[in-house]
Amino acid sequence: MRIAWIGPMPSTEGGAGGVSNLLLCELDARQVEVDCYMPGNEEDLPQNLIELKHVRFFCGPSAWSWDRWYSRNRLLGFITGQVANLRSENRLAKMLLRNHQRKPYDVVYQFSHIEFSALRHMRLKLPPIVLHPSVHAKGELSSLRTETHLSKMAEPFIMRIGARALLTARSYVQSRHIRYADVVLGLSENFRRDLNRDYGVPLELMSIVPNPVDLLKFKPETRLTVREGRMPVLFVSRISVRKGVEMVVELSHRLVDLAEKIEILIVGDKTMWSDYTKLLSDVNPRVARYVGAIDGSSGKMQQLYQTAGLLIQPSHYEPFGLTVAEALACGVPVVASDKVGAAENVKPLACRTYEDGQMEVLEHTVRQLVVDMLDVTRAQTIRRAAREEAERLFSVQSIASKLLEGMQQASQGQYRVNSAKE
């Protein structure tokens, strides 16, 4: 199979860049021919990808940079950065078409974002387009509206209005652009239903292909160690809208009786268009502590997972939730809301879910898991189960097979979101 891949610049850290890195390495190992079209500079490519034999990179550099008048404000920087990426993608789309005309691709695969560049005007000249988004603007906009009371407490007026206008515009564009795809792959059943409800994508025309996790990078601590002090309870997330930050703050007060046994470590940073860090000023310092952002390429995140007792993921909207897969891979059990896509098929011993927004149920579930994880024998059983679930659900080998199956079906015209090309 010959694939034209469109997506963000791969990286050695987490997020979409890290997922891209994993999948491209696996496709190369299977001798799948992939041409990647990515905004950014070639020198930013991770060294391990440059050495691949079956993957080529076509980068679209941009004049956009930090610390300019258009990027000193985070929200403005996000908007202008998106515009710069779009211009770069338009140039790359023309290059993709020329390369396809020289040596045809079997499928065009767009990873992470929904908006199409100039590709939508070229679709009649291209092979089937497979869309594999990480998030959709309508879902984030709905969360923004629901959490107006929180954003008023945490964010300046201009950021709130600007973010709402941006997401409204993107929702409209995405609802139209998603129709140009031949196949849409969802990260989870939750996300599949969201795309059906918000953008009208037929359920029967969407397959589920989750994100993989690096099982060699994220793994349990092999040395036998005795924990000293309190057991870390992790909340690893962007400190922003829809992540359930307010529930973690409330939890820190409800668990005050466990202050000598556990410590909630809040790990993460604000986004370019949403900042809930002010809410963290209300955490109970006896129970919780804001650690801030941790560099994903430093190895510190893996070490933190390995020492943790459990992970809390109370998101109100989460198409996947890579931190869930990372924690499980490190043998760390999870408490997650039923809106977290990565938690959908995990066995209850390793991941305990609760109905989104139910604070009392979240507290009760966390308390139960804390008791289990403080019992050495019980904790060992749970940790083994967590690792086994990560291997079963999120190995890059199984995810790559599902991805290739979806692409194969698209290239053979077995199903389509619409008949726009016919």
Contacts in CASP RR format, 6 or more apart in sequence:
PFRMAT RR
TARGET T0000
AUTHOR 0000-0000-0000
METHOD contacts of the structure
MODEL  1
MRIAWIGPMPSTEGGAGGVSNLLLCELDARQVEVDCYMPGNEEDLPQNLI
ELKHVRFFCGPSAWSWDRWYSRNRLLGFITGQVANLRSENRLAKMLLRNH
QRKPYDVVYQFSHIEFSALRHMRLKLPPIVLHPSVHAKGELSSLRTETHL
SKMAEPFIMRIGARALLTARSYVQSRHIRYADVVLGLSENFRRDLNRDYG
VPLELMSIVPNPVDLLKFKPETRLTVREGRMPVLFVSRISVRKGVEMVVE
LSHRLVDLAEKIEILIVGDKTMWSDYTKLLSDVNPRVARYVGAIDGSSGK
MQQLYQTAGLLIQPSHYEPFGLTVAEALACGVPVVASDKVGAAENVKPLA
CRTYEDGQMEVLEHTVRQLVVDMLDVTRAQTIRRAAREEAERLFSVQSIA
SKLLEGMQQASQGQYRVNSAKE
1 32 0 8 1.000
1 33 0 8 1.000
1 106 0 8 1.000
1 107 0 8 1.000
1 404 0 8 1.000
1 407 0 8 1.000
1 408 0 8 1.000
1 411 0 8 1.000
2 33 0 8 1.000
2 34 0 8 1.000
2 35 0 8 1.000
2 103 0 8 1.000
2 104 0 8 1.000
2 105 0 8 1.000
2 106 0 8 1.000
3 27 0 8 1.000
3 32 0 8 1.000
3 33 0 8 1.000
3 34 0 8 1.000
3 35 0 8 1.000
3 105 0 8 1.000
3 106 0 8 1.000
3 107 0 8 1.000
3 108 0 8 1.000
3 109 0 8 1.000
3 407 0 8 1.000
4 35 0 8 1.000
4 37 0 8 1.000
4 96 0 8 1.000
4 99 0 8 1.000
4 100 0 8 1.000
4 105 0 8 1.000
4 107 0 8 1.000
4 108 0 8 1.000
4 109 0 8 1.000
4 127 0 8 1.000
5 24 0 8 1.000
5 34 0 8 1.000
5 35 0 8 1.000
5 36 0 8 1.000
5 37 0 8 1.000
5 109 0 8 1.000
5 111 0 8 1.000
6 36 0 8 1.000
6 37 0 8 1.000
6 38 0 8 1.000
6 89 0 8 1.000
6 92 0 8 1.000
6 96 0 8 1.000
6 108 0 8 1.000
6 109 0 8 1.000
6 110 0 8 1.000
6 111 0 8 1.000
6 119 0 8 1.000
7 16 0 8 1.000
7 20 0 8 1.000
7 36 0 8 1.000
7 37 0 8 1.000
7 38 0 8 1.000
7 110 0 8 1.000
7 111 0 8 1.000
7 112 0 8 1.000
7 113 0 8 1.000
8 16 0 8 1.000
8 17 0 8 1.000
8 20 0 8 1.000
8 38 0 8 1.000
8 39 0 8 1.000
8 111 0 8 1.000
8 112 0 8 1.000
8 113 0 8 1.000
9 17 0 8 1.000
9 20 0 8 1.000
9 38 0 8 1.000
9 39 0 8 1.000
9 40 0 8 1.000
9 44 0 8 1.000
9 45 0 8 1.000
9 59 0 8 1.000
10 17 0 8 1.000
10 18 0 8 1.000
10 20 0 8 1.000
10 21 0 8 1.000
10 24 0 8 1.000
10 38 0 8 1.000
10 45 0 8 1.000
10 46 0 8 1.000
10 49 0 8 1.000
11 17 0 8 1.000
11 18 0 8 1.000
11 20 0 8 1.000
11 21 0 8 1.000
11 46 0 8 1.000
11 297 0 8 1.000
12 18 0 8 1.000
12 21 0 8 1.000
12 46 0 8 1.000
12 48 0 8 1.000
12 296 0 8 1.000
12 297 0 8 1.000
13 295 0 8 1.000
13 296 0 8 1.000
13 297 0 8 1.000
14 296 0 8 1.000
14 322 0 8 1.000
15 322 0 8 1.000
16 111 0 8 1.000
16 112 0 8 1.000
16 134 0 8 1.000
18 214 0 8 1.000
19 111 0 8 1.000
19 211 0 8 1.000
19 212 0 8 1.000
19 322 0 8 1.000
20 111 0 8 1.000
20 112 0 8 1.000
21 46 0 8 1.000
21 48 0 8 1.000
21 49 0 8 1.000
22 212 0 8 1.000
22 213 0 8 1.000
22 214 0 8 1.000
22 396 0 8 1.000
23 212 0 8 1.000
23 396 0 8 1.000
23 399 0 8 1.000
23 400 0 8 1.000
23 403 0 8 1.000
24 34 0 8 1.000
24 36 0 8 1.000
24 49 0 8 1.000
24 52 0 8 1.000
24 55 0 8 1.000
25 48 0 8 1.000
25 49 0 8 1.000
25 52 0 8 1.000
25 396 0 8 1.000
26 212 0 8 1.000
26 396 0 8 1.000
26 397 0 8 1.000
26 400 0 8 1.000
27 34 0 8 1.000
27 54 0 8 1.000
27 55 0 8 1.000
27 400 0 8 1.000
27 404 0 8 1.000
28 34 0 8 1.000
28 52 0 8 1.000
28 53 0 8 1.000
28 54 0 8 1.000
28 55 0 8 1.000
30 400 0 8 1.000
30 404 0 8 1.000
31 54 0 8 1.000
32 54 0 8 1.000
32 404 0 8 1.000
33 54 0 8 1.000
34 54 0 8 1.000
34 55 0 8 1.000
34 56 0 8 1.000
35 55 0 8 1.000
35 56 0 8 1.000
35 58 0 8 1.000
35 96 0 8 1.000
35 99 0 8 1.000
35 105 0 8 1.000
36 55 0 8 1.000
36 56 0 8 1.000
36 57 0 8 1.000
36 58 0 8 1.000
37 58 0 8 1.000
37 60 0 8 1.000
37 89 0 8 1.000
37 92 0 8 1.000
37 93 0 8 1.000
37 95 0 8 1.000
37 96 0 8 1.000
38 57 0 8 1.000
38 58 0 8 1.000
38 59 0 8 1.000
38 60 0 8 1.000
38 92 0 8 1.000
39 59 0 8 1.000
39 60 0 8 1.000
39 62 0 8 1.000
39 84 0 8 1.000
39 85 0 8 1.000
39 88 0 8 1.000
39 89 0 8 1.000
39 92 0 8 1.000
40 59 0 8 1.000
40 60 0 8 1.000
40 61 0 8 1.000
40 62 0 8 1.000
40 88 0 8 1.000
41 59 0 8 1.000
41 60 0 8 1.000
41 61 0 8 1.000
42 57 0 8 1.000
42 59 0 8 1.000
42 61 0 8 1.000
44 59 0 8 1.000
45 57 0 8 1.000
45 59 0 8 1.000
49 55 0 8 1.000
49 57 0 8 1.000
50 57 0 8 1.000
58 92 0 8 1.000
58 95 0 8 1.000
58 96 0 8 1.000
58 99 0 8 1.000
60 88 0 8 1.000
60 91 0 8 1.000
60 92 0 8 1.000
61 88 0 8 1.000
62 81 0 8 1.000
62 84 0 8 1.000
62 85 0 8 1.000
62 87 0 8 1.000
62 88 0 8 1.000
63 84 0 8 1.000
64 70 0 8 1.000
64 71 0 8 1.000
64 80 0 8 1.000
64 81 0 8 1.000
64 84 0 8 1.000
65 71 0 8 1.000
70 76 0 8 1.000
70 77 0 8 1.000
70 80 0 8 1.000
71 77 0 8 1.000
71 80 0 8 1.000
71 81 0 8 1.000
74 159 0 8 1.000
74 270 0 8 1.000
74 272 0 8 1.000
74 273 0 8 1.000
74 275 0 8 1.000
75 158 0 8 1.000
75 159 0 8 1.000
75 162 0 8 1.000
75 163 0 8 1.000
75 166 0 8 1.000
75 272 0 8 1.000
75 273 0 8 1.000
77 272 0 8 1.000
78 166 0 8 1.000
78 271 0 8 1.000
78 272 0 8 1.000
78 273 0 8 1.000
79 166 0 8 1.000
86 115 0 8 1.000
86 117 0 8 1.000
89 117 0 8 1.000
89 118 0 8 1.000
90 117 0 8 1.000
90 118 0 8 1.000
92 117 0 8 1.000
93 117 0 8 1.000
93 118 0 8 1.000
93 119 0 8 1.000
93 122 0 8 1.000
94 118 0 8 1.000
96 108 0 8 1.000
96 119 0 8 1.000
96 126 0 8 1.000
97 122 0 8 1.000
97 125 0 8 1.000
97 126 0 8 1.000
99 105 0 8 1.000
100 125 0 8 1.000
100 126 0 8 1.000
100 127 0 8 1.000
101 125 0 8 1.000
104 127 0 8 1.000
105 126 0 8 1.000
105 127 0 8 1.000
106 127 0 8 1.000
106 407 0 8 1.000
106 411 0 8 1.000
107 127 0 8 1.000
107 128 0 8 1.000
107 129 0 8 1.000
107 130 0 8 1.000
107 407 0 8 1.000
107 410 0 8 1.000
107 411 0 8 1.000
108 119 0 8 1.000
108 126 0 8 1.000
108 127 0 8 1.000
108 128 0 8 1.000
108 129 0 8 1.000
108 130 0 8 1.000
109 129 0 8 1.000
109 130 0 8 1.000
109 132 0 8 1.000
109 407 0 8 1.000
110 116 0 8 1.000
110 119 0 8 1.000
110 129 0 8 1.000
110 130 0 8 1.000
110 131 0 8 1.000
110 132 0 8 1.000
110 181 0 8 1.000
111 132 0 8 1.000
111 134 0 8 1.000
112 132 0 8 1.000
112 133 0 8 1.000
112 134 0 8 1.000
113 133 0 8 1.000
113 134 0 8 1.000
114 131 0 8 1.000
114 133 0 8 1.000
114 136 0 8 1.000
114 137 0 8 1.000
114 174 0 8 1.000
114 177 0 8 1.000
114 178 0 8 1.000
115 170 0 8 1.000
115 173 0 8 1.000
115 174 0 8 1.000
115 177 0 8 1.000
116 129 0 8 1.000
116 177 0 8 1.000
116 180 0 8 1.000
119 126 0 8 1.000
119 129 0 8 1.000
119 180 0 8 1.000
120 177 0 8 1.000
120 180 0 8 1.000
123 129 0 8 1.000
123 180 0 8 1.000
123 420 0 8 1.000
123 421 0 8 1.000
124 421 0 8 1.000
127 411 0 8 1.000
128 182 0 8 1.000
128 183 0 8 1.000
128 410 0 8 1.000
128 411 0 8 1.000
128 413 0 8 1.000
128 416 0 8 1.000
129 180 0 8 1.000
129 181 0 8 1.000
129 182 0 8 1.000
129 183 0 8 1.000
129 410 0 8 1.000
130 181 0 8 1.000
130 182 0 8 1.000
130 183 0 8 1.000
130 184 0 8 1.000
130 185 0 8 1.000
130 406 0 8 1.000
130 407 0 8 1.000
130 410 0 8 1.000
131 178 0 8 1.000
131 181 0 8 1.000
131 183 0 8 1.000
131 184 0 8 1.000
131 185 0 8 1.000
132 184 0 8 1.000
132 185 0 8 1.000
132 186 0 8 1.000
132 187 0 8 1.000
132 209 0 8 1.000
132 403 0 8 1.000
133 184 0 8 1.000
133 186 0 8 1.000
133 187 0 8 1.000
133 195 0 8 1.000
133 319 0 8 1.000
134 187 0 8 1.000
134 211 0 8 1.000
134 319 0 8 1.000
134 320 0 8 1.000
135 319 0 8 1.000
136 171 0 8 1.000
136 174 0 8 1.000
136 191 0 8 1.000
136 194 0 8 1.000
136 195 0 8 1.000
136 198 0 8 1.000
136 199 0 8 1.000
136 319 0 8 1.000
137 167 0 8 1.000
137 170 0 8 1.000
137 171 0 8 1.000
137 174 0 8 1.000
138 167 0 8 1.000
138 171 0 8 1.000
138 174 0 8 1.000
138 175 0 8 1.000
138 194 0 8 1.000
138 198 0 8 1.000
138 199 0 8 1.000
139 171 0 8 1.000
139 194 0 8 1.000
139 198 0 8 1.000
139 317 0 8 1.000
140 167 0 8 1.000
140 241 0 8 1.000
140 242 0 8 1.000
140 317 0 8 1.000
141 164 0 8 1.000
141 167 0 8 1.000
141 168 0 8 1.000
141 171 0 8 1.000
142 317 0 8 1.000
143 241 0 8 1.000
143 242 0 8 1.000
143 316 0 8 1.000
143 317 0 8 1.000
144 151 0 8 1.000
144 163 0 8 1.000
144 164 0 8 1.000
144 167 0 8 1.000
144 241 0 8 1.000
144 242 0 8 1.000
144 274 0 8 1.000
145 164 0 8 1.000
146 316 0 8 1.000
147 241 0 8 1.000
147 242 0 8 1.000
147 316 0 8 1.000
148 160 0 8 1.000
150 241 0 8 1.000
150 245 0 8 1.000
150 246 0 8 1.000
150 276 0 8 1.000
150 279 0 8 1.000
151 160 0 8 1.000
151 241 0 8 1.000
151 274 0 8 1.000
151 276 0 8 1.000
152 160 0 8 1.000
153 278 0 8 1.000
153 279 0 8 1.000
154 275 0 8 1.000
154 276 0 8 1.000
154 277 0 8 1.000
154 278 0 8 1.000
154 279 0 8 1.000
155 274 0 8 1.000
155 275 0 8 1.000
155 276 0 8 1.000
155 278 0 8 1.000
159 273 0 8 1.000
159 274 0 8 1.000
159 275 0 8 1.000
162 273 0 8 1.000
163 241 0 8 1.000
163 273 0 8 1.000
163 274 0 8 1.000
166 273 0 8 1.000
171 198 0 8 1.000
174 199 0 8 1.000
175 198 0 8 1.000
175 199 0 8 1.000
175 200 0 8 1.000
178 184 0 8 1.000
178 195 0 8 1.000
178 199 0 8 1.000
178 201 0 8 1.000
178 417 0 8 1.000
179 417 0 8 1.000
179 418 0 8 1.000
179 420 0 8 1.000
180 420 0 8 1.000
181 417 0 8 1.000
182 410 0 8 1.000
182 413 0 8 1.000
182 416 0 8 1.000
182 417 0 8 1.000
182 418 0 8 1.000
182 421 0 8 1.000
183 205 0 8 1.000
183 207 0 8 1.000
183 406 0 8 1.000
183 409 0 8 1.000
183 410 0 8 1.000
183 415 0 8 1.000
183 416 0 8 1.000
183 417 0 8 1.000
184 195 0 8 1.000
184 201 0 8 1.000
184 205 0 8 1.000
184 206 0 8 1.000
184 417 0 8 1.000
185 206 0 8 1.000
185 207 0 8 1.000
185 208 0 8 1.000
185 209 0 8 1.000
185 403 0 8 1.000
185 406 0 8 1.000
186 192 0 8 1.000
186 195 0 8 1.000
186 206 0 8 1.000
186 207 0 8 1.000
186 208 0 8 1.000
186 209 0 8 1.000
186 319 0 8 1.000
187 208 0 8 1.000
187 209 0 8 1.000
187 210 0 8 1.000
187 211 0 8 1.000
187 319 0 8 1.000
187 320 0 8 1.000
187 341 0 8 1.000
188 208 0 8 1.000
188 210 0 8 1.000
188 319 0 8 1.000
188 320 0 8 1.000
188 341 0 8 1.000
188 342 0 8 1.000
188 344 0 8 1.000
189 208 0 8 1.000
189 341 0 8 1.000
189 344 0 8 1.000
190 318 0 8 1.000
190 319 0 8 1.000
190 339 0 8 1.000
190 340 0 8 1.000
190 341 0 8 1.000
190 344 0 8 1.000
191 319 0 8 1.000
191 320 0 8 1.000
191 341 0 8 1.000
192 203 0 8 1.000
192 206 0 8 1.000
192 208 0 8 1.000
193 203 0 8 1.000
194 317 0 8 1.000
194 319 0 8 1.000
195 201 0 8 1.000
195 206 0 8 1.000
196 202 0 8 1.000
196 203 0 8 1.000
196 206 0 8 1.000
201 417 0 8 1.000
202 417 0 8 1.000
204 415 0 8 1.000
205 415 0 8 1.000
205 416 0 8 1.000
205 417 0 8 1.000
207 402 0 8 1.000
207 405 0 8 1.000
207 406 0 8 1.000
207 409 0 8 1.000
208 402 0 8 1.000
209 399 0 8 1.000
209 402 0 8 1.000
209 403 0 8 1.000
209 406 0 8 1.000
210 320 0 8 1.000
210 325 0 8 1.000
210 341 0 8 1.000
210 342 0 8 1.000
210 393 0 8 1.000
210 394 0 8 1.000
210 399 0 8 1.000
211 320 0 8 1.000
211 321 0 8 1.000
211 322 0 8 1.000
211 325 0 8 1.000
211 342 0 8 1.000
211 394 0 8 1.000
211 399 0 8 1.000
212 325 0 8 1.000
212 394 0 8 1.000
212 395 0 8 1.000
212 396 0 8 1.000
212 398 0 8 1.000
212 399 0 8 1.000
212 400 0 8 1.000
213 322 0 8 1.000
213 325 0 8 1.000
213 326 0 8 1.000
213 328 0 8 1.000
213 329 0 8 1.000
213 390 0 8 1.000
213 394 0 8 1.000
213 395 0 8 1.000
213 396 0 8 1.000
214 329 0 8 1.000
214 396 0 8 1.000
215 329 0 8 1.000
215 390 0 8 1.000
215 391 0 8 1.000
215 394 0 8 1.000
215 395 0 8 1.000
215 396 0 8 1.000
217 302 0 8 1.000
218 302 0 8 1.000
218 305 0 8 1.000
218 326 0 8 1.000
218 329 0 8 1.000
218 330 0 8 1.000
218 390 0 8 1.000
219 302 0 8 1.000
219 329 0 8 1.000
219 330 0 8 1.000
219 387 0 8 1.000
220 306 0 8 1.000
220 330 0 8 1.000
220 331 0 8 1.000
220 383 0 8 1.000
220 387 0 8 1.000
221 306 0 8 1.000
221 307 0 8 1.000
221 330 0 8 1.000
227 307 0 8 1.000
230 260 0 8 1.000
230 261 0 8 1.000
230 262 0 8 1.000
230 263 0 8 1.000
231 261 0 8 1.000
231 262 0 8 1.000
231 263 0 8 1.000
231 308 0 8 1.000
231 309 0 8 1.000
231 370 0 8 1.000
231 373 0 8 1.000
231 374 0 8 1.000
232 262 0 8 1.000
232 263 0 8 1.000
232 265 0 8 1.000
232 304 0 8 1.000
232 307 0 8 1.000
232 308 0 8 1.000
232 309 0 8 1.000
233 262 0 8 1.000
233 263 0 8 1.000
233 264 0 8 1.000
233 265 0 8 1.000
233 308 0 8 1.000
233 309 0 8 1.000
233 310 0 8 1.000
233 311 0 8 1.000
233 312 0 8 1.000
233 366 0 8 1.000
233 370 0 8 1.000
234 264 0 8 1.000
234 265 0 8 1.000
234 267 0 8 1.000
234 304 0 8 1.000
234 305 0 8 1.000
234 308 0 8 1.000
234 309 0 8 1.000
234 310 0 8 1.000
234 311 0 8 1.000
234 312 0 8 1.000
234 327 0 8 1.000
234 332 0 8 1.000
235 248 0 8 1.000
235 264 0 8 1.000
235 265 0 8 1.000
235 266 0 8 1.000
235 267 0 8 1.000
235 311 0 8 1.000
235 312 0 8 1.000
235 313 0 8 1.000
235 314 0 8 1.000
236 267 0 8 1.000
236 268 0 8 1.000
236 301 0 8 1.000
236 311 0 8 1.000
236 323 0 8 1.000
236 326 0 8 1.000
236 327 0 8 1.000
237 243 0 8 1.000
237 244 0 8 1.000
237 245 0 8 1.000
237 267 0 8 1.000
237 268 0 8 1.000
237 313 0 8 1.000
237 315 0 8 1.000
237 323 0 8 1.000
238 268 0 8 1.000
238 269 0 8 1.000
238 270 0 8 1.000
238 271 0 8 1.000
238 274 0 8 1.000
239 245 0 8 1.000
239 266 0 8 1.000
239 268 0 8 1.000
239 269 0 8 1.000
239 270 0 8 1.000
239 275 0 8 1.000
239 276 0 8 1.000
239 277 0 8 1.000
239 279 0 8 1.000
239 280 0 8 1.000
240 270 0 8 1.000
240 271 0 8 1.000
240 274 0 8 1.000
240 275 0 8 1.000
240 276 0 8 1.000
241 274 0 8 1.000
241 276 0 8 1.000
242 315 0 8 1.000
242 316 0 8 1.000
242 317 0 8 1.000
242 318 0 8 1.000
243 276 0 8 1.000
243 314 0 8 1.000
243 315 0 8 1.000
243 316 0 8 1.000
243 318 0 8 1.000
244 314 0 8 1.000
244 315 0 8 1.000
244 316 0 8 1.000
245 276 0 8 1.000
245 279 0 8 1.000
245 280 0 8 1.000
246 276 0 8 1.000
246 279 0 8 1.000
247 314 0 8 1.000
247 357 0 8 1.000
247 359 0 8 1.000
247 362 0 8 1.000
248 264 0 8 1.000
248 266 0 8 1.000
248 283 0 8 1.000
248 288 0 8 1.000
248 312 0 8 1.000
248 314 0 8 1.000
249 279 0 8 1.000
249 280 0 8 1.000
249 282 0 8 1.000
249 283 0 8 1.000
249 288 0 8 1.000
250 359 0 8 1.000
251 264 0 8 1.000
251 288 0 8 1.000
251 312 0 8 1.000
251 359 0 8 1.000
251 362 0 8 1.000
251 363 0 8 1.000
251 366 0 8 1.000
252 264 0 8 1.000
252 283 0 8 1.000
252 284 0 8 1.000
252 287 0 8 1.000
252 288 0 8 1.000
253 284 0 8 1.000
253 287 0 8 1.000
254 359 0 8 1.000
254 363 0 8 1.000
255 262 0 8 1.000
255 264 0 8 1.000
255 287 0 8 1.000
255 363 0 8 1.000
255 366 0 8 1.000
255 367 0 8 1.000
256 284 0 8 1.000
256 286 0 8 1.000
256 287 0 8 1.000
258 287 0 8 1.000
258 367 0 8 1.000
258 370 0 8 1.000
259 284 0 8 1.000
259 286 0 8 1.000
259 287 0 8 1.000
261 370 0 8 1.000
261 374 0 8 1.000
262 287 0 8 1.000
262 370 0 8 1.000
263 287 0 8 1.000
263 288 0 8 1.000
263 289 0 8 1.000
264 283 0 8 1.000
264 287 0 8 1.000
264 288 0 8 1.000
264 289 0 8 1.000
264 312 0 8 1.000
265 288 0 8 1.000
265 289 0 8 1.000
265 291 0 8 1.000
265 304 0 8 1.000
265 308 0 8 1.000
266 280 0 8 1.000
266 283 0 8 1.000
266 288 0 8 1.000
266 289 0 8 1.000
266 290 0 8 1.000
266 291 0 8 1.000
266 292 0 8 1.000
267 291 0 8 1.000
267 292 0 8 1.000
267 293 0 8 1.000
267 294 0 8 1.000
267 301 0 8 1.000
267 304 0 8 1.000
268 291 0 8 1.000
268 292 0 8 1.000
268 293 0 8 1.000
268 294 0 8 1.000
269 292 0 8 1.000
269 293 0 8 1.000
270 276 0 8 1.000
270 277 0 8 1.000
277 290 0 8 1.000
280 290 0 8 1.000
283 289 0 8 1.000
283 290 0 8 1.000
294 300 0 8 1.000
294 301 0 8 1.000
294 304 0 8 1.000
295 301 0 8 1.000
301 326 0 8 1.000
302 330 0 8 1.000
305 311 0 8 1.000
305 326 0 8 1.000
305 327 0 8 1.000
305 330 0 8 1.000
305 331 0 8 1.000
305 332 0 8 1.000
306 330 0 8 1.000
306 332 0 8 1.000
308 327 0 8 1.000
308 330 0 8 1.000
308 332 0 8 1.000
309 332 0 8 1.000
309 333 0 8 1.000
309 373 0 8 1.000
309 379 0 8 1.000
310 332 0 8 1.000
310 333 0 8 1.000
310 334 0 8 1.000
310 335 0 8 1.000
310 366 0 8 1.000
310 369 0 8 1.000
310 370 0 8 1.000
310 373 0 8 1.000
311 323 0 8 1.000
311 324 0 8 1.000
311 327 0 8 1.000
311 332 0 8 1.000
311 333 0 8 1.000
311 334 0 8 1.000
311 335 0 8 1.000
312 334 0 8 1.000
312 335 0 8 1.000
312 336 0 8 1.000
312 362 0 8 1.000
312 366 0 8 1.000
313 321 0 8 1.000
313 323 0 8 1.000
313 324 0 8 1.000
313 334 0 8 1.000
313 335 0 8 1.000
313 336 0 8 1.000
313 337 0 8 1.000
313 340 0 8 1.000
313 343 0 8 1.000
314 335 0 8 1.000
314 336 0 8 1.000
314 337 0 8 1.000
314 356 0 8 1.000
314 357 0 8 1.000
314 362 0 8 1.000
315 321 0 8 1.000
315 336 0 8 1.000
315 337 0 8 1.000
315 339 0 8 1.000
315 340 0 8 1.000
316 337 0 8 1.000
316 339 0 8 1.000
316 356 0 8 1.000
316 357 0 8 1.000
317 339 0 8 1.000
318 337 0 8 1.000
318 339 0 8 1.000
318 340 0 8 1.000
318 341 0 8 1.000
318 342 0 8 1.000
319 341 0 8 1.000
320 340 0 8 1.000
320 341 0 8 1.000
320 342 0 8 1.000
321 340 0 8 1.000
321 341 0 8 1.000
321 342 0 8 1.000
322 342 0 8 1.000
324 334 0 8 1.000
324 336 0 8 1.000
324 340 0 8 1.000
324 341 0 8 1.000
324 342 0 8 1.000
324 343 0 8 1.000
324 346 0 8 1.000
324 351 0 8 1.000
325 342 0 8 1.000
325 390 0 8 1.000
325 393 0 8 1.000
325 394 0 8 1.000
327 333 0 8 1.000
327 334 0 8 1.000
327 386 0 8 1.000
328 334 0 8 1.000
328 346 0 8 1.000
328 350 0 8 1.000
328 351 0 8 1.000
328 386 0 8 1.000
328 387 0 8 1.000
328 389 0 8 1.000
328 390 0 8 1.000
328 394 0 8 1.000
329 386 0 8 1.000
329 387 0 8 1.000
329 390 0 8 1.000
329 391 0 8 1.000
329 394 0 8 1.000
330 386 0 8 1.000
330 387 0 8 1.000
331 383 0 8 1.000
331 384 0 8 1.000
331 386 0 8 1.000
331 387 0 8 1.000
331 390 0 8 1.000
332 383 0 8 1.000
332 386 0 8 1.000
333 349 0 8 1.000
333 350 0 8 1.000
333 351 0 8 1.000
333 352 0 8 1.000
333 369 0 8 1.000
333 372 0 8 1.000
333 373 0 8 1.000
333 382 0 8 1.000
333 383 0 8 1.000
333 385 0 8 1.000
333 386 0 8 1.000
334 343 0 8 1.000
334 346 0 8 1.000
334 350 0 8 1.000
334 351 0 8 1.000
334 352 0 8 1.000
334 386 0 8 1.000
335 351 0 8 1.000
335 352 0 8 1.000
335 353 0 8 1.000
335 354 0 8 1.000
335 362 0 8 1.000
335 365 0 8 1.000
335 366 0 8 1.000
335 369 0 8 1.000
336 342 0 8 1.000
336 343 0 8 1.000
336 351 0 8 1.000
336 352 0 8 1.000
336 353 0 8 1.000
336 354 0 8 1.000
337 343 0 8 1.000
337 353 0 8 1.000
337 354 0 8 1.000
337 355 0 8 1.000
337 356 0 8 1.000
337 357 0 8 1.000
337 362 0 8 1.000
338 353 0 8 1.000
338 354 0 8 1.000
338 355 0 8 1.000
338 356 0 8 1.000
339 356 0 8 1.000
340 353 0 8 1.000
342 394 0 8 1.000
343 351 0 8 1.000
343 353 0 8 1.000
345 393 0 8 1.000
346 389 0 8 1.000
346 393 0 8 1.000
347 385 0 8 1.000
347 389 0 8 1.000
349 381 0 8 1.000
349 382 0 8 1.000
349 385 0 8 1.000
350 382 0 8 1.000
350 385 0 8 1.000
350 386 0 8 1.000
350 388 0 8 1.000
350 389 0 8 1.000
351 386 0 8 1.000
351 389 0 8 1.000
352 365 0 8 1.000
352 368 0 8 1.000
352 369 0 8 1.000
354 361 0 8 1.000
354 362 0 8 1.000
354 365 0 8 1.000
355 361 0 8 1.000
372 378 0 8 1.000
372 379 0 8 1.000
372 382 0 8 1.000
373 379 0 8 1.000
373 382 0 8 1.000
409 415 0 8 1.000
410 416 0 8 1.000
END
